[in-house]
Amino acid sequence: MKNCITLCIVLLCCLQGIGQNTLLRADGKEIRTRKLEEVLGVKNQHITETTREYEADGHTGTWYAMDMKTYHGERFFQMRSEEYGQDVADIIVSENGTLVAEDIWHGFDEGAREAISEYLEENGATVYDLMDIPDQATVILADGTVMKIMEQQSISTDTWEPTLTGQNQQGEEQKFSFFEIHKVRENNGIDLKMPENHYIDQYYVIEDLAAKGGMKIERYKDLGAALGAYYSLPNHKMKALGIENTAPLRGSLDFIQCKNGIDTLIYDCQKVEGWLNPQIYNTFKDIRNSTCKNAFCKSQKR
C-alpha cells in the first residue's frame, strides 16, 4: 500500500512539472531533465576529494569532485558533471553538501569566492574570527575609507584605541580601531564583515541632573533629534544626553553632560562590559564630532 501511494505521488509530481532540473551548456543552451529521485528526496552527503556520483540539489545527473579549497576551516569542492563534463558549468558545494555556487566556468574565481564569502557570512563568520589582519589584506572602514595593510597586525577587541595601521588610497599611513572596520578582504579573496549590531534602543535627554523634585527626561529614537534637543537647552543647567541599550539586562549611560557650562564627553561606555561594540563606537564618534562642531559654532558667534 505504501509503495502504491509513493508511486502515485511521484507520477502526480512529474505531471505537474515538479523536480525539473537545468544544466547550462557551454554554448548557452539548457539541458532539462526530470528526476524521480528529487521528488522522493535525496539527502546530502559528506563530500571529499574522492566523491563521485554526487547528486546536487537542483542539478541533473551526478557529479564528481575535481578541486578543493579551504577557507576559514571549511572545505569547498568544485564539482563537475559526470555525464556532460566541461560542456556544462561546474558547481561548488561545501563539505556537507550544501550548494554554494553554480554556473562556475573558471574554478575558484572572484565570483566563486564572493559566493563563498556570502555562505560563510550566513553561517556566522565575521571579522571577529580573525586573530590577525594579514599582510596585503584590504580593509574597508565604516565611513568608506579603503586601506591596504602593509604588514600582519594583531587584532585587539578590548579597546577603542586605534591600534591598527594601514595605507589609505592617498598613500598616507592611517591608524584606525578594530571597531571602525566594515569589511576585511583577505589575500585569498574571501571577505569577512563586521556583524550588524543593534545595541542601541533609544536616546534620552535630561534637562537638569541637579533638578530638585525629579528630573525631566525626553526619549528619542534618532540621534540627530536627541542632539538637537540637548543643544537647545541652556548651558547653565546640568543637562545630559545618553543611550539606553537593548541588552537582556537593560542599561543606560550618559554620553554628554554639561558641567560648569561646558559640554563634556563621558567615557564610562569604554569601561562597562557590553558597551564596547561597533555601534556604540561609531555613535560615540558622532557625538564627539557634534560637541566640537557646536563649540566651534559658539566661538564664531562671539
Residue pairs with C-beta under 8 A, 6 or more apart in sequence:
6 40
9 39
10 36
10 39
10 40
13 19
13 39
14 34
14 36
14 39
18 39
19 34
19 35
19 36
19 38
19 39
20 32
20 33
20 34
21 32
21 33
21 34
21 35
21 38
21 58
21 59
21 60
22 30
22 31
22 32
22 58
22 59
22 60
23 30
23 31
23 32
23 59
23 60
23 61
23 81
23 84
23 88
23 89
24 30
24 88
24 89
24 103
25 31
25 84
25 87
25 88
26 86
26 87
26 88
31 60
31 84
31 88
32 60
33 60
33 61
35 60
37 55
38 57
42 55
42 57
44 57
44 96
44 97
44 98
45 51
45 54
45 97
46 95
46 96
46 97
47 54
47 65
47 75
47 77
47 79
47 93
47 94
47 95
47 96
47 97
48 65
48 95
49 65
49 68
49 77
50 65
51 64
51 65
51 77
51 79
52 62
52 64
52 65
52 82
53 62
53 63
53 64
53 82
54 62
54 63
54 64
54 65
54 79
54 93
54 97
55 62
55 63
56 63
56 79
56 91
56 93
56 99
57 99
58 99
59 81
59 91
59 99
59 102
61 81
61 82
61 83
61 84
62 81
62 82
62 83
63 79
63 80
63 81
63 82
63 91
64 79
64 80
64 82
65 77
65 78
65 79
66 78
66 79
66 80
66 90
67 77
67 78
67 107
67 108
68 75
68 76
68 77
68 78
69 75
69 76
69 108
69 188
70 76
71 116
71 120
71 188
71 190
72 120
72 125
72 129
72 190
72 192
74 94
74 95
74 120
75 94
75 95
76 92
76 93
76 94
76 95
76 100
76 108
76 116
77 92
77 93
77 94
77 95
78 90
78 91
78 92
78 104
78 107
78 108
79 90
79 91
79 92
79 93
80 86
80 90
81 87
81 88
81 90
89 102
89 103
89 104
89 105
90 104
90 105
90 107
91 99
91 101
91 102
91 104
92 99
92 100
92 101
92 102
92 104
92 108
92 112
92 115
92 116
93 99
93 100
94 100
94 119
98 119
100 115
100 116
100 119
101 111
101 112
101 115
101 116
104 111
104 112
106 112
108 116
110 189
113 188
113 189
113 190
114 191
116 190
117 190
117 191
117 192
120 190
120 192
121 191
121 192
121 193
125 192
126 192
126 193
126 194
126 195
127 155
127 178
127 181
127 183
127 184
127 192
127 193
127 194
128 157
128 195
129 192
130 155
130 184
130 192
131 154
131 155
132 152
132 153
132 154
132 155
133 139
133 149
133 152
133 153
133 155
133 164
133 184
134 149
134 152
134 186
134 187
135 149
135 150
135 151
135 152
135 187
136 148
136 149
136 150
136 187
137 148
137 149
137 184
137 185
137 186
137 187
138 146
138 147
138 148
138 149
138 184
138 185
139 146
139 147
139 148
139 149
139 164
139 166
139 176
139 181
139 183
139 184
139 185
140 146
140 147
140 181
140 182
140 183
140 184
140 185
141 147
141 176
141 180
141 181
141 182
142 180
142 181
142 182
142 194
142 278
142 282
143 180
145 168
145 169
145 174
145 176
146 168
146 169
147 166
147 167
147 168
147 174
147 176
148 166
148 167
149 164
149 166
149 167
150 165
150 166
150 167
153 163
153 164
153 165
155 164
155 178
156 163
156 178
157 178
157 276
158 276
159 177
159 276
160 177
160 179
160 270
160 276
160 281
160 284
161 177
162 175
162 176
162 177
162 180
163 175
163 177
163 178
164 175
164 176
164 177
164 178
165 173
165 174
165 175
165 176
166 173
166 174
166 176
167 173
167 174
168 174
177 281
179 194
179 276
179 277
179 278
179 281
179 282
180 278
180 281
180 282
181 194
181 278
182 193
182 194
183 191
183 192
183 193
183 194
184 191
184 192
184 193
185 191
186 192
194 278
197 277
197 278
197 279
198 246
198 279
199 245
199 246
199 247
199 274
199 275
199 277
199 279
199 280
200 243
200 244
200 245
200 246
200 279
200 280
200 283
201 243
201 244
201 245
201 246
201 250
202 219
202 220
202 221
202 243
202 244
203 219
203 220
203 221
203 222
203 223
203 225
203 226
203 241
203 242
203 243
203 244
204 217
204 218
204 219
204 220
204 226
204 241
204 242
204 243
204 244
204 252
205 217
205 218
205 219
205 220
205 226
205 229
205 230
205 233
205 239
205 240
205 241
206 215
206 216
206 217
206 239
206 240
206 241
206 242
206 254
207 215
207 216
207 217
207 218
207 233
207 237
207 239
208 215
208 216
208 237
208 238
208 239
209 215
209 238
209 239
209 240
209 257
210 237
210 238
211 237
218 229
219 244
220 226
220 229
223 283
223 286
223 287
226 241
227 241
227 287
227 290
230 239
230 240
230 241
230 256
231 290
231 294
233 239
233 258
235 258
235 261
235 262
235 263
236 261
237 258
238 257
238 258
238 259
239 257
239 258
240 254
240 256
240 257
240 258
241 254
241 255
241 256
241 287
242 252
242 253
242 254
242 255
242 256
243 252
243 253
243 255
243 269
243 280
243 283
244 250
244 251
244 252
245 251
245 252
245 274
245 275
247 274
251 272
251 274
253 266
253 268
253 269
253 272
253 275
254 266
254 268
255 265
255 266
255 269
255 283
255 284
255 287
256 263
256 264
256 265
256 266
256 287
256 291
257 263
257 264
257 266
258 264
263 291
263 294
263 295
265 287
265 288
265 291
269 275
269 276
269 280
269 284
270 276
